[in-house]
Every structure is written in C-alpha cells, then in structure tokens.
Amino acid sequence: MSTLTNIKDLDQEALTAFLGQHGFPSFRYQQIMDWLYQKWCADFKAMSNLPKDLQELLVGHFRASSLQVENTQQAEDGTIKWLCRLADGETIETVLIPAPERSTVCISTQVGCAVRCAFCASGKQGLVRNLSRSEIVDQVLLACRCQNKKITNVVVMGMGEPMHNLENLLPALELLSAPGVFGLGARHITVSTSGVVAGIRALADCGRAWNLAISLHATSDEQRSRIIPPQYRCPIADILSACEYFRKRTNRMPTLEYALLAGINDRAEDATQLAHLARQFHAKVNLIPCNDGTARYQAPTPAHCRQFLELLLRFGTQATLRLRKGGSIQAACGQLRQQNQPPAQGSHSPS
C-alpha cells in the first residue's frame, strides 16, 4: 500500500491551507468531507464534483483509505469480519453485526494488545502499535460501504485497549460524532475498557455523551487477578470511583461487561456480589458467555447462563445475556487477533 498520508489525519485548518496553497477555494474542503464521510468514498477519482486537477492533486499527496481488505468472512447469522492490512504491513480485524433495525461495527484501536486478558486472543502476540486516527475511522467507513448504508452504532471493543490510545481515539470519535462530518450521535458510540482508571477519567473530561463499558469479568480483586495481568489491573474500588466520576460528568450509566467463565466466576455468590457492584457502579450488566479465544476457559452451559441472569434480575439488576454472534468465524468477543498468514481457504475479499 501507499505510504502517503491519509487525508483524514489532517484537521480542517491543515487541509484548507493545503487547498489554498494550490489555488483551490476553501469550499472544496466541505465537498471532500462529504465524499469521505457521507458517501464513504475511498477513491479521489470518484469524487465527481471535484475538478480533475484537484482529484489528481489529492491522489498525488494523500490516501483516501488506510485499509486494504485481505480477507472477508461471513457467519451464518450475518456477522461479517474483515482482516485488513495497514500501510506498514500490520493487520487488524473489524466486525460488522447487522440486524433488522440497526447495524453495529466493532472497531479496533491497536495492533495487538498489551493487557493480555487471560481469555482474549487479541493480546496473545502482545502490543505492536497504536492505530492512527484515520485507521480507526476507516473501519467505520468500510462497514458503511459494505452494507451501502450508514451504520447506526459503533462499539470500540475490537483489538486493543482503547484507553491506551486516547491520543488517536478521541479525535477519531470527534470526527464520527461531528454533525458536519460523519454525524453519528454520541449515544450511539460505546468505548470499552479493561478498567484503565486514568482513561475513564480522561474520557469523562471530554464532555461527550459517549457510552462507557467496563470489562469487569470478576466480583473481587482476587478473582480478577486470575484474568488480568497485574501491570494493567486496577483495583475494583478505583474503577468504581472513576465510573462515578464518569457518571457525574456525562450523566451516562456505565455498563459492566461480564464474561461468564465456567467454574471461575459463575457461582450464585458471584451473581449476588455482581448485583451489589452494579448498584455501587449505578450500572447495568451485560453477560457474555466466554467465547473460544483460549482453551484455558470455557463458557457455562446455556441453562446455567440463564440461571445466572435470572439471579441478577431477581436482585433488581438491569441485566442482559448477550446472544453469541460471529463465533463460527472467530468474530465474537475475545476472538479478534492479528494475523499475518495468507487468507483462509473458502474466504473471500469484497469486489
């Protein structure tokens, strides 16, 4: 792929100045933004209301997309996963989850992950690097092009710990939320974290109504120590304090993500303690049966998962049990990973 700068990494001032330096009026900026963010265009030469000399100028100086789709897989339930190669040869995975009334894209923020949660495949190779603003945004635009309509929800729950890349994530979310750019309502964007306290507070200070999801997965610090390595594990009390700060600054209720691990955190006493924590966090709970990311942990039976949910509901907790989607193509929670091998047999790339 080209090593040219992605045009989405330029702010309005820089791109407008570039246009002016080459003799083009400032109104061309908004036309380019419309092609990039409203028409999801990835080819400057397809921007038909731009003069040919401007098209050629853009081609010679910038890239319109950071992603080269290497492999596309689609599950029986309609979930789509892309393996995308970046300009430096690294790869990431992105997932589209379509539904009749909504479509959700799950995006990555890093190549790999430093946290290395025990049941998650993303961190098996460690952290390679952060994604740029354009590499984050381009995953959303790829999903729009694929289904030929604007996605309704963005979840920052793919590869990487989002709070370790706020430098690039926050500008990307601003672009996606801005009315004159992509224009997705802030409440349709969710940022997930393993519990990075400083990041939660920084997100709160942005003053945006983005949603916050905490990958808690345990009801005590001792239990959590079996899941998250110590160098990136914050005490639950500190996460609780940060979430309260987030709630006060944004007036948004956080979600506690809880991966059910058979024999680890799925006892009745765990449900009792989780309900207690949800009250303290002023949070709702999203139960996720553990997906096959590692042979070390397995999901409880479906009946046991429902029993756990019923206990939470009995305690008055606002809770849901997430349906598994994309498991057959390794696209479910905890299954995304960097890949350097050739595309798998039977997979296909989009036309």
C-alpha positions as CSV (number, residue, x, y, z in Angstrom):
1,M,0.0,0.0,0.0
2,S,1.0,3.6,-0.5
3,T,2.9,5.4,2.3
4,L,1.2,8.7,1.6
5,T,-0.5,10.4,4.5
6,N,-4.2,9.5,5.0
7,I,-6.2,12.7,4.3
8,K,-8.3,12.0,7.4
9,D,-5.3,12.7,9.6
10,L,-5.4,16.3,8.5
11,D,-7.6,18.7,10.5
12,Q,-9.7,21.3,8.8
13,E,-7.2,24.1,9.1
14,A,-4.4,22.0,7.6
15,L,-6.5,20.7,4.7
16,T,-8.0,24.1,3.9
17,A,-4.5,25.6,4.0
18,F,-3.2,22.9,1.6
19,L,-6.1,23.6,-0.8
20,G,-5.4,27.3,-0.7
21,Q,-1.7,26.8,-1.3
22,H,-2.6,25.0,-4.6
23,G,-5.1,27.6,-5.7
24,F,-8.4,25.9,-4.7
25,P,-11.1,27.7,-2.8
26,S,-12.0,26.7,0.8
27,F,-15.5,25.4,-0.2
28,R,-13.7,22.4,-1.7
29,Y,-12.9,21.2,1.8
30,Q,-16.6,20.5,2.6
31,Q,-17.0,18.8,-0.7
32,I,-14.1,16.5,0.2
33,M,-15.6,15.9,3.7
34,D,-18.9,14.9,2.1
35,W,-17.3,12.4,-0.2
36,L,-15.2,10.9,2.6
37,Y,-17.8,10.8,5.5
38,Q,-21.2,10.9,3.9
39,K,-20.6,8.9,0.7
40,W,-17.8,6.8,2.3
41,C,-15.7,7.2,-0.8
42,A,-12.2,5.6,-0.9
43,D,-11.1,6.9,-4.3
44,F,-10.4,10.5,-5.0
45,K,-11.0,10.0,-8.7
46,A,-14.6,9.0,-7.9
47,M,-15.3,12.4,-6.3
48,S,-17.2,13.6,-9.4
49,N,-17.9,17.2,-8.4
50,L,-14.2,18.0,-7.8
51,P,-12.2,19.3,-10.8
52,K,-9.9,16.8,-12.4
53,D,-6.8,18.7,-11.4
54,L,-7.9,18.7,-7.8
55,Q,-8.5,14.9,-8.0
56,E,-5.0,14.4,-9.4
57,L,-3.5,16.6,-6.7
58,L,-5.2,14.6,-3.9
59,V,-4.1,11.3,-5.5
60,G,-0.5,12.5,-5.6
61,H,-0.4,13.7,-1.9
62,F,-2.8,11.6,0.1
63,R,-4.5,8.3,0.6
64,A,-8.3,8.1,0.9
65,S,-8.3,5.0,3.0
66,S,-5.8,3.3,5.3
67,L,-7.2,-0.2,4.9
68,Q,-6.6,-3.0,2.4
69,V,-9.1,-5.8,2.9
70,E,-7.2,-9.1,2.8
71,N,-9.9,-11.4,3.8
72,T,-13.7,-11.3,4.4
73,Q,-15.7,-13.9,6.3
74,Q,-19.4,-14.1,6.9
75,A,-21.1,-16.2,9.5
76,E,-24.5,-17.9,9.3
77,D,-26.0,-15.2,11.5
78,G,-24.9,-12.4,9.1
79,T,-21.9,-11.2,11.1
80,I,-19.1,-10.1,8.8
81,K,-15.4,-10.0,9.8
82,W,-12.6,-8.3,7.8
83,L,-8.9,-8.9,8.1
84,C,-7.4,-5.6,6.9
85,R,-3.8,-4.9,6.1
86,L,-2.4,-1.5,7.1
87,A,0.2,0.6,5.2
88,D,3.1,-0.8,7.2
89,G,2.0,-4.4,6.6
90,E,0.4,-5.0,10.0
91,T,-3.1,-6.4,10.2
92,I,-6.3,-5.8,12.3
93,E,-9.7,-7.3,12.4
94,T,-13.1,-5.4,12.3
95,V,-16.6,-6.8,12.7
96,L,-20.0,-5.8,11.4
97,I,-23.0,-7.1,13.2
98,P,-26.1,-6.4,11.1
99,A,-29.7,-6.5,12.5
100,P,-33.1,-5.6,11.0
101,E,-33.3,-2.2,12.9
102,R,-29.7,-1.5,13.5
103,S,-26.1,-2.2,12.4
104,T,-23.2,-2.2,14.7
105,V,-19.5,-2.1,13.8
106,C,-16.9,-3.3,16.3
107,I,-13.6,-1.5,15.7
108,S,-10.0,-2.0,16.9
109,T,-7.8,0.7,18.3
110,Q,-4.4,-1.1,18.4
111,V,-2.5,-3.8,16.5
112,G,-2.5,-6.4,19.3
113,C,-3.0,-5.5,23.0
114,A,-0.7,-5.1,26.0
115,V,-3.3,-6.0,28.6
116,R,-3.5,-9.7,27.7
117,C,-6.7,-10.7,29.4
118,A,-6.5,-14.5,30.0
119,F,-9.5,-15.4,27.8
120,C,-8.8,-13.0,25.0
121,A,-7.0,-13.8,21.7
122,S,-6.1,-10.2,20.9
123,G,-3.3,-9.9,23.3
124,K,-1.6,-13.3,22.6
125,Q,1.1,-11.6,20.5
126,G,1.4,-8.5,22.7
127,L,1.1,-4.9,21.6
128,V,2.6,-4.0,18.2
129,R,1.5,-0.4,17.9
130,N,-1.4,2.1,18.2
131,L,-3.7,2.8,15.3
132,S,-3.9,6.3,13.9
133,R,-7.0,8.4,13.8
134,S,-7.6,7.6,10.2
135,E,-7.1,3.8,10.7
136,I,-9.8,3.9,13.4
137,V,-12.3,5.9,11.4
138,D,-11.7,4.0,8.2
139,Q,-13.0,0.8,9.9
140,V,-16.4,2.5,10.3
141,L,-16.5,3.8,6.7
142,L,-15.6,0.3,5.5
143,A,-18.7,-1.1,7.3
144,C,-20.8,1.6,5.7
145,R,-19.5,0.8,2.2
146,C,-20.1,-2.9,2.7
147,Q,-23.8,-2.6,3.6
148,N,-24.3,0.5,1.4
149,K,-25.9,2.4,4.3
150,K,-24.8,4.3,7.3
151,I,-24.1,2.2,10.4
152,T,-26.2,3.0,13.5
153,N,-23.8,2.1,16.3
154,V,-20.0,2.0,16.9
155,V,-18.5,-0.1,19.7
156,V,-14.9,0.3,20.4
157,M,-14.4,-3.3,21.6
158,G,-12.1,-4.8,19.0
159,M,-8.4,-5.4,19.2
160,G,-6.5,-3.3,21.8
161,E,-7.2,-1.4,25.0
162,P,-8.9,1.9,23.8
163,M,-7.7,3.9,26.9
164,H,-4.1,3.2,25.9
165,N,-4.6,5.0,22.6
166,L,-6.8,8.0,23.6
167,E,-4.4,10.3,21.7
168,N,-5.8,8.9,18.4
169,L,-9.2,7.5,19.6
170,L,-10.6,10.8,20.9
171,P,-10.0,12.7,17.6
172,A,-11.5,9.8,15.7
173,L,-14.6,9.8,17.9
174,E,-14.9,13.6,17.5
175,L,-14.9,13.1,13.7
176,L,-17.5,10.4,13.9
177,S,-19.7,12.5,16.2
178,A,-19.4,15.8,14.5
179,P,-22.6,16.9,12.8
180,G,-20.8,18.3,9.8
181,V,-18.6,15.2,9.3
182,F,-20.0,11.7,9.9
183,G,-22.7,12.9,12.3
184,L,-23.3,9.8,14.5
185,G,-25.0,10.6,17.8
186,A,-22.7,10.3,20.8
187,R,-25.0,8.0,22.5
188,H,-24.6,5.5,19.6
189,I,-20.9,5.2,20.4
190,T,-19.6,2.9,23.2
191,V,-16.0,2.7,24.4
192,S,-14.9,-0.4,26.3
193,T,-12.0,-0.7,28.7
194,S,-10.5,-3.3,30.9
195,G,-10.6,-0.7,33.7
196,V,-7.9,1.9,33.0
197,V,-8.8,4.5,35.6
198,A,-6.9,7.4,34.1
199,G,-8.5,6.7,30.8
200,I,-12.0,6.6,32.2
201,R,-11.5,10.0,33.8
202,A,-10.0,11.4,30.7
203,L,-13.0,10.2,28.6
204,A,-15.3,11.8,31.2
205,D,-13.5,15.1,30.9
206,C,-14.3,15.2,27.1
207,G,-17.8,16.2,28.0
208,R,-19.3,13.9,25.4
209,A,-22.2,11.6,26.0
210,W,-20.3,8.5,24.7
211,N,-21.2,5.3,26.5
212,L,-18.7,3.5,28.7
213,A,-18.4,-0.2,29.1
214,I,-16.1,-1.8,31.8
215,S,-14.7,-5.3,31.1
216,L,-15.0,-6.3,34.8
217,H,-15.4,-10.1,34.5
218,A,-14.9,-10.6,38.3
219,T,-16.5,-9.7,41.6
220,S,-13.3,-9.3,43.6
221,D,-9.8,-8.2,43.1
222,E,-8.5,-11.7,43.9
223,Q,-10.8,-13.2,41.3
224,R,-9.8,-10.5,38.8
225,S,-6.1,-11.3,39.4
226,R,-6.7,-14.7,37.6
227,I,-7.9,-12.9,34.5
228,I,-6.0,-9.7,34.0
229,P,-2.2,-9.5,34.5
230,P,-1.0,-7.2,37.4
231,Q,0.7,-4.5,35.4
232,Y,-2.6,-3.4,33.8
233,R,-5.0,-4.3,36.5
234,C,-6.6,-1.6,38.6
235,P,-8.4,-2.3,41.9
236,I,-12.1,-2.5,41.6
237,A,-12.6,0.3,44.2
238,D,-10.5,2.6,42.0
239,I,-12.5,1.6,38.9
240,L,-15.7,2.3,40.9
241,S,-14.5,5.8,41.8
242,A,-13.6,6.6,38.2
243,C,-17.0,5.3,37.0
244,E,-18.8,7.5,39.5
245,Y,-16.8,10.5,38.2
246,F,-17.7,9.5,34.6
247,R,-21.4,9.3,35.5
248,K,-21.4,12.7,37.2
249,R,-19.6,14.4,34.3
250,T,-21.7,12.8,31.5
251,N,-24.9,11.7,33.1
252,R,-24.4,8.3,31.4
253,M,-24.8,4.9,33.1
254,P,-21.8,2.6,32.5
255,T,-22.2,-1.0,31.5
256,L,-20.4,-3.8,33.3
257,E,-19.2,-6.4,30.8
258,Y,-19.0,-9.8,32.5
259,A,-17.6,-12.8,30.6
260,L,-19.1,-15.9,32.2
261,L,-16.3,-18.4,32.7
262,A,-17.3,-21.9,33.8
263,G,-16.1,-22.7,37.3
264,I,-14.4,-19.3,37.7
265,N,-17.0,-16.5,38.1
266,D,-20.4,-18.2,37.5
267,R,-21.5,-19.2,41.1
268,A,-24.6,-17.9,42.8
269,E,-22.4,-15.9,45.2
270,D,-20.8,-14.3,42.2
271,A,-24.2,-13.2,41.0
272,T,-25.0,-11.8,44.4
273,Q,-21.8,-9.8,44.5
274,L,-22.1,-8.6,40.9
275,A,-25.6,-7.3,41.7
276,H,-24.1,-5.4,44.7
277,L,-21.3,-3.9,42.4
278,A,-23.9,-2.9,39.8
279,R,-25.7,-0.9,42.5
280,Q,-22.5,0.7,43.5
281,F,-21.5,1.5,40.0
282,H,-25.0,2.7,39.1
283,A,-24.5,0.3,36.1
284,K,-26.3,-2.2,34.0
285,V,-24.7,-5.6,33.4
286,N,-24.0,-7.3,30.1
287,L,-23.4,-11.0,30.5
288,I,-21.2,-12.6,27.8
289,P,-20.7,-16.4,27.7
290,C,-17.0,-16.9,27.2
291,N,-16.1,-17.4,23.5
292,D,-13.4,-19.7,22.3
293,G,-10.3,-17.4,22.5
294,T,-8.3,-19.9,24.5
295,A,-8.6,-23.4,25.7
296,R,-8.0,-22.3,29.3
297,Y,-11.6,-21.2,29.9
298,Q,-14.9,-22.4,28.7
299,A,-18.5,-20.9,28.8
300,P,-21.1,-22.3,31.3
301,T,-24.0,-24.2,29.7
302,P,-26.7,-22.0,28.2
303,A,-29.0,-23.1,31.0
304,H,-26.5,-22.1,33.6
305,C,-26.0,-18.7,31.9
306,R,-29.8,-18.1,32.0
307,Q,-29.9,-19.0,35.7
308,F,-27.1,-16.5,36.4
309,L,-29.1,-13.8,34.6
310,E,-32.3,-14.7,36.5
311,L,-30.4,-14.3,39.8
312,L,-29.3,-10.8,38.7
313,L,-32.8,-9.8,37.7
314,R,-34.1,-11.1,41.0
315,F,-31.8,-8.7,42.8
316,G,-33.2,-5.8,40.7
317,T,-30.2,-5.5,38.4
318,Q,-30.7,-4.2,34.9
319,A,-29.0,-7.1,33.0
320,T,-29.0,-8.8,29.7
321,L,-27.4,-12.0,28.3
322,R,-25.8,-11.3,25.0
323,L,-26.5,-13.7,22.2
324,R,-23.4,-15.2,20.6
325,K,-22.8,-13.8,17.1
326,G,-19.9,-14.5,14.7
327,G,-18.4,-17.4,16.7
328,S,-18.2,-19.6,13.6
329,I,-15.7,-17.1,12.0
330,Q,-13.9,-16.2,15.2
331,A,-15.5,-12.8,15.3
332,A,-17.1,-12.8,18.7
333,C,-15.8,-11.0,21.9
334,G,-12.3,-12.1,22.8
335,Q,-11.6,-13.8,19.4
336,L,-10.2,-11.0,17.3
337,R,-6.5,-11.1,16.7
338,Q,-3.7,-10.0,14.4
339,Q,-3.0,-12.4,11.5
340,N,-0.1,-12.5,9.2
341,Q,-0.8,-15.7,7.4
342,P,-2.4,-15.9,3.9
343,P,-6.3,-15.7,3.8
344,A,-8.0,-18.8,4.9
345,Q,-9.4,-21.2,2.3
346,G,-13.0,-20.5,1.4
347,S,-12.9,-16.9,2.5
348,H,-13.3,-14.1,0.0
349,S,-12.5,-10.4,-0.5
350,P,-15.1,-7.9,-1.4
351,S,-15.5,-6.8,-5.0
